[in-house]
């Protein structure tokens, strides 16, 4: 279990919003590793839009990371001989 947790923390996922105007990369512990903001968004008149895009990009990265972790967990369980693993989260 410890090894799996260490492996998961090394995973990364990048979410984007606004057609790539804002990108956020998180790790498997859901810690933000990098934020990339297109310079066109760095304008005091775009503050509200930028805040929404940052939130959306983070949420996008989180959804992607959950899917990555679910897939990795399912593969490990199947490799350990656990049959018929249902989708996590009721999907």
Biopython code that builds the backbone (N, CA, C, O; Angstrom):
import numpy as np
from Bio.PDB.StructureBuilder import StructureBuilder

atoms = [
    (1, "UNK", "N", (0.816, -1.185, 0.000)),
    (1, "UNK", "CA", (0.000, 0.000, 0.000)),
    (1, "UNK", "C", (0.870, 1.263, 0.000)),
    (1, "UNK", "O", (0.566, 2.238, -0.687)),
    (2, "UNK", "N", (1.958, 1.229, 0.782)),
    (2, "UNK", "CA", (2.858, 2.383, 0.827)),
    (2, "UNK", "C", (3.477, 2.629, -0.544)),
    (2, "UNK", "O", (3.580, 3.772, -0.991)),
    (3, "UNK", "N", (3.890, 1.541, -1.212)),
    (3, "UNK", "CA", (4.488, 1.670, -2.534)),
    (3, "UNK", "C", (3.478, 2.266, -3.511)),
    (3, "UNK", "O", (3.832, 3.116, -4.327)),
    (4, "UNK", "N", (2.230, 1.826, -3.432)),
    (4, "UNK", "CA", (1.193, 2.345, -4.322)),
    (4, "UNK", "C", (0.975, 3.839, -4.081)),
    (4, "UNK", "O", (0.833, 4.608, -5.032)),
    (5, "UNK", "N", (0.949, 4.247, -2.817)),
    (5, "UNK", "CA", (0.774, 5.663, -2.492)),
    (5, "UNK", "C", (1.931, 6.488, -3.054)),
    (5, "UNK", "O", (1.716, 7.581, -3.578)),
    (6, "UNK", "N", (3.147, 5.974, -2.947)),
    (6, "UNK", "CA", (4.313, 6.677, -3.492)),
    (6, "UNK", "C", (4.219, 6.793, -5.010)),
    (6, "UNK", "O", (4.538, 7.836, -5.581)),
    (7, "UNK", "N", (3.779, 5.716, -5.658)),
    (7, "UNK", "CA", (3.625, 5.751, -7.109)),
    (7, "UNK", "C", (2.557, 6.757, -7.523)),
    (7, "UNK", "O", (2.740, 7.497, -8.490)),
    (8, "UNK", "N", (1.449, 6.787, -6.799)),
    (8, "UNK", "CA", (0.353, 7.705, -7.120)),
    (8, "UNK", "C", (0.791, 9.165, -6.964)),
    (8, "UNK", "O", (0.382, 10.023, -7.746)),
    (9, "UNK", "N", (1.608, 9.444, -5.971)),
    (9, "UNK", "CA", (2.033, 10.828, -5.755)),
    (9, "UNK", "C", (2.933, 11.334, -6.882)),
    (9, "UNK", "O", (3.101, 12.541, -7.051)),
    (10, "UNK", "N", (3.517, 10.399, -7.660)),
    (10, "UNK", "CA", (4.379, 10.784, -8.775)),
    (10, "UNK", "C", (3.595, 11.054, -10.060)),
    (10, "UNK", "O", (4.144, 11.607, -11.013)),
    (11, "UNK", "N", (2.326, 10.670, -10.094)),
    (11, "UNK", "CA", (1.496, 10.911, -11.274)),
    (11, "UNK", "C", (1.218, 12.401, -11.424)),
    (11, "UNK", "O", (1.209, 13.137, -10.437)),
    (12, "UNK", "N", (0.993, 12.840, -12.648)),
    (12, "UNK", "CA", (0.586, 14.232, -12.867)),
    (12, "UNK", "C", (-0.570, 14.278, -13.847)),
    (12, "UNK", "O", (-0.745, 13.390, -14.681)),
    (13, "UNK", "N", (-1.351, 15.335, -13.724)),
    (13, "UNK", "CA", (-2.478, 15.573, -14.609)),
    (13, "UNK", "C", (-2.562, 17.070, -14.854)),
    (13, "UNK", "O", (-2.428, 17.868, -13.927)),
    (14, "UNK", "N", (-2.786, 17.448, -16.117)),
    (14, "UNK", "CA", (-2.909, 18.860, -16.456)),
    (14, "UNK", "C", (-4.322, 19.135, -16.940)),
    (14, "UNK", "O", (-4.823, 18.489, -17.860)),
    (15, "UNK", "N", (-4.950, 20.106, -16.299)),
    (15, "UNK", "CA", (-6.277, 20.543, -16.706)),
    (15, "UNK", "C", (-6.168, 21.905, -17.356)),
    (15, "UNK", "O", (-5.270, 22.689, -17.048)),
    (16, "UNK", "N", (-7.105, 22.181, -18.271)),
    (16, "UNK", "CA", (-7.062, 23.473, -18.946)),
    (16, "UNK", "C", (-8.454, 24.081, -18.998)),
    (16, "UNK", "O", (-9.463, 23.391, -18.850)),
    (17, "UNK", "N", (-8.479, 25.382, -19.211)),
    (17, "UNK", "CA", (-9.737, 26.115, -19.339)),
    (17, "UNK", "C", (-9.521, 27.263, -20.303)),
    (17, "UNK", "O", (-8.400, 27.726, -20.513)),
    (18, "UNK", "N", (-10.631, 27.713, -20.888)),
    (18, "UNK", "CA", (-10.538, 28.843, -21.813)),
    (18, "UNK", "C", (-9.708, 28.513, -23.031)),
    (18, "UNK", "O", (-8.902, 29.328, -23.480)),
    (19, "UNK", "N", (-9.902, 27.311, -23.573)),
    (19, "UNK", "CA", (-9.148, 26.869, -24.758)),
    (19, "UNK", "C", (-7.638, 26.989, -24.553)),
    (19, "UNK", "O", (-6.898, 27.372, -25.460)),
    (20, "UNK", "N", (-7.198, 26.650, -23.327)),
    (20, "UNK", "CA", (-5.766, 26.647, -23.040)),
    (20, "UNK", "C", (-5.221, 27.955, -22.493)),
    (20, "UNK", "O", (-4.010, 28.088, -22.313)),
    (21, "UNK", "N", (-6.086, 28.921, -22.226)),
    (21, "UNK", "CA", (-5.601, 30.187, -21.665)),
    (21, "UNK", "C", (-5.033, 29.994, -20.269)),
    (21, "UNK", "O", (-4.122, 30.710, -19.854)),
    (22, "UNK", "N", (-5.581, 29.015, -19.541)),
    (22, "UNK", "CA", (-5.088, 28.688, -18.203)),
    (22, "UNK", "C", (-4.920, 27.181, -18.131)),
    (22, "UNK", "O", (-5.825, 26.429, -18.491)),
    (23, "UNK", "N", (-3.746, 26.739, -17.660)),
    (23, "UNK", "CA", (-3.486, 25.326, -17.447)),
    (23, "UNK", "C", (-2.931, 25.124, -16.047)),
    (23, "UNK", "O", (-2.095, 25.899, -15.583)),
    (24, "UNK", "N", (-3.400, 24.080, -15.378)),
    (24, "UNK", "CA", (-2.925, 23.746, -14.042)),
    (24, "UNK", "C", (-2.515, 22.285, -14.034)),
    (24, "UNK", "O", (-3.259, 21.419, -14.493)),
    (25, "UNK", "N", (-1.325, 22.016, -13.509)),
    (25, "UNK", "CA", (-0.835, 20.650, -13.374)),
    (25, "UNK", "C", (-0.828, 20.296, -11.893)),
    (25, "UNK", "O", (-0.295, 21.033, -11.063)),
    (26, "UNK", "N", (-1.435, 19.143, -11.576)),
    (26, "UNK", "CA", (-1.459, 18.652, -10.196)),
    (26, "UNK", "C", (-0.795, 17.285, -10.151)),
    (26, "UNK", "O", (-0.632, 16.621, -11.175)),
    (27, "UNK", "N", (-0.414, 16.873, -8.936)),
    (27, "UNK", "CA", (0.144, 15.534, -8.779)),
    (27, "UNK", "C", (-0.926, 14.619, -8.197)),
    (27, "UNK", "O", (-2.059, 15.038, -7.962)),
    (28, "UNK", "N", (-0.553, 13.368, -7.970)),
    (28, "UNK", "CA", (-1.492, 12.377, -7.455)),
    (28, "UNK", "C", (-1.991, 12.648, -6.058)),
    (28, "UNK", "O", (-2.943, 12.010, -5.610)),
    (29, "UNK", "N", (-1.377, 13.574, -5.361)),
    (29, "UNK", "CA", (-1.855, 14.006, -4.046)),
    (29, "UNK", "C", (-2.753, 15.231, -4.167)),
    (29, "UNK", "O", (-3.144, 15.829, -3.164)),
    (30, "UNK", "N", (-3.083, 15.603, -5.425)),
    (30, "UNK", "CA", (-3.932, 16.756, -5.724)),
    (30, "UNK", "C", (-3.311, 18.071, -5.264)),
    (30, "UNK", "O", (-4.014, 18.992, -4.848)),
    (31, "UNK", "N", (-1.992, 18.142, -5.345)),
    (31, "UNK", "CA", (-1.246, 19.355, -5.019)),
    (31, "UNK", "C", (-0.874, 20.030, -6.337)),
    (31, "UNK", "O", (-0.361, 19.388, -7.254)),
    (32, "UNK", "N", (-1.138, 21.333, -6.419)),
    (32, "UNK", "CA", (-0.812, 22.073, -7.636)),
    (32, "UNK", "C", (0.698, 22.120, -7.806)),
    (32, "UNK", "O", (1.421, 22.555, -6.909)),
    (33, "UNK", "N", (1.167, 21.670, -8.962)),
    (33, "UNK", "CA", (2.582, 21.666, -9.283)),
    (33, "UNK", "C", (2.964, 22.852, -10.160)),
    (33, "UNK", "O", (4.073, 23.379, -10.061)),
    (34, "UNK", "N", (2.028, 23.270, -11.028)),
    (34, "UNK", "CA", (2.340, 24.342, -11.969)),
    (34, "UNK", "C", (1.053, 25.013, -12.423)),
    (34, "UNK", "O", (0.029, 24.357, -12.616)),
    (35, "UNK", "N", (1.118, 26.325, -12.592)),
    (35, "UNK", "CA", (0.030, 27.095, -13.190)),
    (35, "UNK", "C", (0.624, 27.842, -14.371)),
    (35, "UNK", "O", (1.629, 28.538, -14.230)),
    (36, "UNK", "N", (0.003, 27.697, -15.536)),
    (36, "UNK", "CA", (0.454, 28.387, -16.744)),
    (36, "UNK", "C", (-0.684, 29.282, -17.224)),
    (36, "UNK", "O", (-1.761, 28.795, -17.570)),
    (37, "UNK", "N", (-0.443, 30.579, -17.244)),
    (37, "UNK", "CA", (-1.452, 31.558, -17.651)),
    (37, "UNK", "C", (-0.960, 32.274, -18.901)),
    (37, "UNK", "O", (0.129, 32.848, -18.915)),
    (38, "UNK", "N", (-1.772, 32.233, -19.943)),
    (38, "UNK", "CA", (-1.446, 32.947, -21.174)),
    (38, "UNK", "C", (-1.358, 34.437, -20.847)),
    (38, "UNK", "O", (-2.248, 34.965, -20.179)),
    (39, "UNK", "N", (-0.314, 35.127, -21.298)),
    (39, "UNK", "CA", (-0.133, 36.546, -20.980)),
    (39, "UNK", "C", (-1.322, 37.429, -21.355)),
    (39, "UNK", "O", (-1.508, 38.487, -20.754)),
    (40, "UNK", "N", (-2.114, 37.026, -22.314)),
    (40, "UNK", "CA", (-3.272, 37.828, -22.704)),
    (40, "UNK", "C", (-4.267, 37.963, -21.543)),
    (40, "UNK", "O", (-5.066, 38.899, -21.513)),
    (41, "UNK", "N", (-4.213, 37.024, -20.590)),
    (41, "UNK", "CA", (-5.138, 37.050, -19.456)),
    (41, "UNK", "C", (-4.641, 37.924, -18.305)),
    (41, "UNK", "O", (-5.383, 38.167, -17.354)),
    (42, "UNK", "N", (-3.408, 38.395, -18.377)),
    (42, "UNK", "CA", (-2.856, 39.180, -17.282)),
    (42, "UNK", "C", (-3.171, 40.655, -17.527)),
    (42, "UNK", "O", (-2.363, 41.432, -18.034)),
    (43, "UNK", "N", (-4.373, 40.976, -17.143)),
    (43, "UNK", "CA", (-4.921, 42.319, -17.337)),
    (43, "UNK", "C", (-5.925, 42.535, -16.217)),
    (43, "UNK", "O", (-6.777, 41.679, -15.979)),
    (44, "UNK", "N", (-5.841, 43.657, -15.532)),
    (44, "UNK", "CA", (-6.726, 43.881, -14.397)),
    (44, "UNK", "C", (-8.193, 43.827, -14.794)),
    (44, "UNK", "O", (-9.049, 43.538, -13.958)),
    (45, "UNK", "N", (-8.493, 44.100, -16.052)),
    (45, "UNK", "CA", (-9.877, 44.036, -16.512)),
    (45, "UNK", "C", (-10.352, 42.599, -16.711)),
    (45, "UNK", "O", (-11.548, 42.356, -16.873)),
    (46, "UNK", "N", (-9.425, 41.654, -16.697)),
    (46, "UNK", "CA", (-9.754, 40.231, -16.895)),
    (46, "UNK", "C", (-9.697, 39.433, -15.598)),
    (46, "UNK", "O", (-9.727, 38.202, -15.630)),
    (47, "UNK", "N", (-9.615, 40.115, -14.456)),
    (47, "UNK", "CA", (-9.460, 39.443, -13.167)),
    (47, "UNK", "C", (-10.549, 38.405, -12.919)),
    (47, "UNK", "O", (-10.237, 37.264, -12.575)),
    (48, "UNK", "N", (-11.798, 38.766, -13.082)),
    (48, "UNK", "CA", (-12.894, 37.837, -12.819)),
    (48, "UNK", "C", (-12.834, 36.627, -13.751)),
    (48, "UNK", "O", (-13.030, 35.492, -13.318)),
    (49, "UNK", "N", (-12.566, 36.877, -15.017)),
    (49, "UNK", "CA", (-12.463, 35.782, -15.982)),
    (49, "UNK", "C", (-11.305, 34.870, -15.628)),
    (49, "UNK", "O", (-11.442, 33.648, -15.691)),
    (50, "UNK", "N", (-10.179, 35.435, -15.260)),
    (50, "UNK", "CA", (-9.003, 34.650, -14.893)),
    (50, "UNK", "C", (-9.298, 33.766, -13.686)),
    (50, "UNK", "O", (-8.909, 32.599, -13.668)),
    (51, "UNK", "N", (-9.974, 34.301, -12.688)),
    (51, "UNK", "CA", (-10.321, 33.519, -11.505)),
    (51, "UNK", "C", (-11.192, 32.324, -11.870)),
    (51, "UNK", "O", (-10.975, 31.222, -11.365)),
    (52, "UNK", "N", (-12.168, 32.531, -12.738)),
    (52, "UNK", "CA", (-13.039, 31.438, -13.173)),
    (52, "UNK", "C", (-12.243, 30.400, -13.959)),
    (52, "UNK", "O", (-12.451, 29.200, -13.782)),
    (53, "UNK", "N", (-11.338, 30.847, -14.822)),
    (53, "UNK", "CA", (-10.534, 29.916, -15.610)),
    (53, "UNK", "C", (-9.591, 29.098, -14.737)),
    (53, "UNK", "O", (-9.387, 27.910, -14.989)),
    (54, "UNK", "N", (-9.019, 29.718, -13.721)),
    (54, "UNK", "CA", (-8.142, 28.980, -12.805)),
    (54, "UNK", "C", (-8.947, 27.903, -12.079)),
    (54, "UNK", "O", (-8.502, 26.761, -11.961)),
    (55, "UNK", "N", (-10.117, 28.266, -11.601)),
    (55, "UNK", "CA", (-10.977, 27.301, -10.926)),
    (55, "UNK", "C", (-11.352, 26.156, -11.879)),
    (55, "UNK", "O", (-11.295, 24.987, -11.497)),
    (56, "UNK", "N", (-11.727, 26.486, -13.087)),
    (56, "UNK", "CA", (-12.117, 25.472, -14.070)),
    (56, "UNK", "C", (-10.954, 24.561, -14.434)),
    (56, "UNK", "O", (-11.134, 23.349, -14.554)),
    (57, "UNK", "N", (-9.771, 25.124, -14.610)),
    (57, "UNK", "CA", (-8.598, 24.318, -14.949)),
    (57, "UNK", "C", (-8.241, 23.368, -13.809)),
    (57, "UNK", "O", (-7.888, 22.214, -14.052)),
    (58, "UNK", "N", (-8.330, 23.840, -12.579)),
    (58, "UNK", "CA", (-8.050, 22.971, -11.434)),
    (58, "UNK", "C", (-9.060, 21.833, -11.378)),
    (58, "UNK", "O", (-8.687, 20.678, -11.175)),
    (59, "UNK", "N", (-10.324, 22.153, -11.555)),
    (59, "UNK", "CA", (-11.354, 21.122, -11.530)),
    (59, "UNK", "C", (-11.143, 20.109, -12.655)),
    (59, "UNK", "O", (-11.350, 18.913, -12.451)),
    (60, "UNK", "N", (-10.739, 20.565, -13.827)),
    (60, "UNK", "CA", (-10.463, 19.685, -14.952)),
    (60, "UNK", "C", (-9.307, 18.742, -14.624)),
    (60, "UNK", "O", (-9.382, 17.544, -14.899)),
    (61, "UNK", "N", (-8.246, 19.279, -14.040)),
    (61, "UNK", "CA", (-7.093, 18.452, -13.660)),
    (61, "UNK", "C", (-7.491, 17.430, -12.599)),
    (61, "UNK", "O", (-7.017, 16.295, -12.626)),
    (62, "UNK", "N", (-8.346, 17.817, -11.676)),
    (62, "UNK", "CA", (-8.791, 16.915, -10.607)),
    (62, "UNK", "C", (-9.587, 15.748, -11.172)),
    (62, "UNK", "O", (-9.363, 14.599, -10.790)),
    (63, "UNK", "N", (-10.510, 16.033, -12.072)),
    (63, "UNK", "CA", (-11.296, 14.965, -12.697)),
    (63, "UNK", "C", (-10.378, 13.993, -13.436)),
    (63, "UNK", "O", (-10.547, 12.777, -13.345)),
    (64, "UNK", "N", (-9.411, 14.536, -14.163)),
    (64, "UNK", "CA", (-8.475, 13.686, -14.901)),
    (64, "UNK", "C", (-7.625, 12.840, -13.956)),
    (64, "UNK", "O", (-7.384, 11.663, -14.224)),
    (65, "UNK", "N", (-7.171, 13.433, -12.852)),
    (65, "UNK", "CA", (-6.339, 12.693, -11.905)),
    (65, "UNK", "C", (-7.142, 11.583, -11.242)),
    (65, "UNK", "O", (-6.619, 10.487, -11.043)),
    (66, "UNK", "N", (-8.382, 11.836, -10.901)),
    (66, "UNK", "CA", (-9.206, 10.785, -10.307)),
    (66, "UNK", "C", (-9.333, 9.603, -11.262)),
    (66, "UNK", "O", (-9.289, 8.451, -10.830)),
    (67, "UNK", "N", (-9.491, 9.875, -12.550)),
    (67, "UNK", "CA", (-9.584, 8.802, -13.547)),
    (67, "UNK", "C", (-8.270, 8.035, -13.653)),
    (67, "UNK", "O", (-8.276, 6.811, -13.780)),
    (68, "UNK", "N", (-7.144, 8.744, -13.601)),
    (68, "UNK", "CA", (-5.824, 8.103, -13.664)),
    (68, "UNK", "C", (-5.630, 7.188, -12.458)),
    (68, "UNK", "O", (-5.167, 6.057, -12.602)),
    (69, "UNK", "N", (-5.983, 7.675, -11.276)),
    (69, "UNK", "CA", (-5.828, 6.885, -10.053)),
    (69, "UNK", "C", (-6.757, 5.674, -10.081)),
    (69, "UNK", "O", (-6.363, 4.575, -9.689)),
    (70, "UNK", "N", (-7.987, 5.876, -10.542)),
    (70, "UNK", "CA", (-8.930, 4.762, -10.626)),
    (70, "UNK", "C", (-8.392, 3.677, -11.556)),
    (70, "UNK", "O", (-8.444, 2.492, -11.227)),
    (71, "UNK", "N", (-7.884, 4.076, -12.700)),
    (71, "UNK", "CA", (-7.348, 3.114, -13.661)),
    (71, "UNK", "C", (-6.149, 2.361, -13.084)),
    (71, "UNK", "O", (-6.052, 1.141, -13.215)),
    (72, "UNK", "N", (-5.237, 3.098, -12.445)),
    (72, "UNK", "CA", (-4.051, 2.465, -11.862)),
    (72, "UNK", "C", (-4.434, 1.504, -10.741)),
    (72, "UNK", "O", (-3.853, 0.426, -10.613)),
    (73, "UNK", "N", (-5.409, 1.897, -9.938)),
    (73, "UNK", "CA", (-5.863, 1.040, -8.837)),
    (73, "UNK", "C", (-6.526, -0.219, -9.382)),
    (73, "UNK", "O", (-6.270, -1.319, -8.891)),
    (74, "UNK", "N", (-7.367, -0.065, -10.384)),
    (74, "UNK", "CA", (-8.036, -1.207, -10.988)),
    (74, "UNK", "C", (-7.007, -2.188, -11.567)),
    (74, "UNK", "O", (-7.122, -3.399, -11.375)),
    (75, "UNK", "N", (-6.003, -1.658, -12.273)),
    (75, "UNK", "CA", (-4.978, -2.530, -12.850)),
    (75, "UNK", "C", (-4.219, -3.295, -11.771)),
    (75, "UNK", "O", (-3.927, -4.479, -11.935)),
    (76, "UNK", "N", (-3.899, -2.618, -10.668)),
    (76, "UNK", "CA", (-3.173, -3.290, -9.577)),
    (76, "UNK", "C", (-4.022, -4.380, -8.938)),
    (76, "UNK", "O", (-3.528, -5.467, -8.638)),
    (77, "UNK", "N", (-5.295, -4.084, -8.733)),
    (77, "UNK", "CA", (-6.178, -5.074, -8.131)),
    (77, "UNK", "C", (-6.360, -6.278, -9.057)),
    (77, "UNK", "O", (-6.371, -7.420, -8.599)),
    (78, "UNK", "N", (-6.500, -6.023, -10.339)),
    (78, "UNK", "CA", (-6.630, -7.124, -11.294)),
    (78, "UNK", "C", (-5.350, -7.956, -11.337)),
    (78, "UNK", "O", (-5.400, -9.183, -11.426)),
    (79, "UNK", "N", (-4.220, -7.287, -11.273)),
    (79, "UNK", "CA", (-2.940, -8.006, -11.265)),
    (79, "UNK", "C", (-2.793, -8.853, -10.004)),
    (79, "UNK", "O", (-2.104, -9.873, -10.014)),
    (80, "UNK", "N", (-3.439, -8.431, -8.923)),
    (80, "UNK", "CA", (-3.392, -9.175, -7.666)),
    (80, "UNK", "C", (-4.434, -10.297, -7.637)),
    (80, "UNK", "O", (-4.529, -11.048, -6.667)),
    (81, "UNK", "N", (-5.213, -10.394, -8.722)),
    (81, "UNK", "CA", (-6.165, -11.488, -8.816)),
    (81, "UNK", "C", (-7.569, -11.171, -8.352)),
    (81, "UNK", "O", (-8.382, -12.083, -8.198)),
    (82, "UNK", "N", (-7.880, -9.904, -8.126)),
    (82, "UNK", "CA", (-9.236, -9.524, -7.722)),
    (82, "UNK", "C", (-10.084, -9.413, -8.997)),
    (82, "UNK", "O", (-9.834, -8.550, -9.838)),
    (83, "UNK", "N", (-11.091, -10.295, -9.134)),
    (83, "UNK", "CA", (-11.886, -10.292, -10.373)),
    (83, "UNK", "C", (-13.043, -9.284, -10.325)),
    (83, "UNK", "O", (-13.481, -8.872, -9.252)),
    (84, "UNK", "N", (-13.520, -8.904, -11.501)),
    (84, "UNK", "CA", (-14.753, -8.121, -11.657)),
    (84, "UNK", "C", (-14.821, -6.897, -10.756)),
    (84, "UNK", "O", (-15.710, -6.790, -9.911)),
    (85, "UNK", "N", (-13.900, -5.993, -10.933)),
    (85, "UNK", "CA", (-13.850, -4.786, -10.112)),
    (85, "UNK", "C", (-14.829, -3.765, -10.710)),
    (85, "UNK", "O", (-14.672, -3.346, -11.857)),
    (86, "UNK", "N", (-15.839, -3.368, -9.923)),
    (86, "UNK", "CA", (-16.804, -2.398, -10.448)),
    (86, "UNK", "C", (-16.167, -1.006, -10.533)),
    (86, "UNK", "O", (-15.182, -0.737, -9.846)),
    (87, "UNK", "N", (-16.715, -0.131, -11.358)),
    (87, "UNK", "CA", (-16.201, 1.245, -11.433)),
    (87, "UNK", "C", (-16.321, 1.929, -10.077)),
    (87, "UNK", "O", (-17.268, 1.689, -9.329)),
    (88, "UNK", "N", (-15.354, 2.779, -9.773)),
    (88, "UNK", "CA", (-15.402, 3.559, -8.542)),
    (88, "UNK", "C", (-16.384, 4.706, -8.717)),
    (88, "UNK", "O", (-16.701, 5.100, -9.839)),
    (89, "UNK", "N", (-16.856, 5.231, -7.613)),
    (89, "UNK", "CA", (-17.690, 6.436, -7.670)),
    (89, "UNK", "C", (-19.037, 6.210, -8.335)),
    (89, "UNK", "O", (-19.691, 7.176, -8.728)),
    (90, "UNK", "N", (-19.466, 4.975, -8.469)),
    (90, "UNK", "CA", (-20.781, 4.699, -9.023)),
    (90, "UNK", "C", (-20.916, 4.916, -10.512)),
    (90, "UNK", "O", (-22.030, 5.015, -11.025)),
    (91, "UNK", "N", (-19.777, 4.992, -11.229)),
    (91, "UNK", "CA", (-19.865, 5.190, -12.681)),
    (91, "UNK", "C", (-20.054, 3.881, -13.397)),
    (91, "UNK", "O", (-20.147, 3.855, -14.624)),
]
sb = StructureBuilder()
sb.init_structure("model")
sb.init_model(0)
sb.init_chain("A")
sb.init_seg("    ")
for serial, (resi, resn, name, xyz) in enumerate(atoms, 1):
    if name == "N":
        sb.init_residue(resn, " ", resi, " ")
    sb.init_atom(name, np.array(xyz, "f"), 0.0, 1.0, " ", f" {name:<3s}", serial, name[0])
structure = sb.get_structure()
